[in-house]
Every structure is written in C-alpha cells, then in structure tokens.
C-alpha cells in the first residue's frame, strides 16, 4: 500500500470594521453560540474553517453571512468581507 502526505496552503483576506453594528452583533452571536468570551481572531479562524469546509456562499454558523465579491448572500450579514472568495491553494507532496 502506498502512502502520501499532501500539504495544502492558502490565505484568506478579510475586511471588517470592529465598530460596525453588524460586526458587533456577529461577535456577540459567536460568543454566545460557539465560544464563550471568544476573541475576534478566534471568530475569524472559525469563519476560515467554515469557508474552507463548505464554501464562502453559505452562512457561517454562529456568525452570519459574509460579503464575497461585493455580494451578501443572506441575512444576517456579519460585517465581514472576504476579499478573494475561495482562495486557490498551493499543494506540495512530501
């Protein structure tokens, strides 16, 4: 049986205003539903996990919808914009 390890690397770039009503509400919801007392960086890592697993056009559990390529797919809007949509990954076989 052959074995292989593949490393996939990609970057997600977000824009957000931590003082916007939408972002404050998304952070509050995240802290209530996903991680009590969670941080902004923790919420963004949760967003990346969800986007990587399910795509950027779906609602992120406990956060809301993202703006992707200028479009918000639903309500509630999280106040977070994903700059590039789903990123391309670099792959490396070890």
Secondary structure, DSSP 8 states (H G I E B T S, - for coil): -----EEEE----EEE-TTSHHHHHHHHHHHHHT-TT--HHHHHHHHHHHHHHH-TTS-BTTTBEEEETTEE-SSSEEEEEESSSS---EEEE-
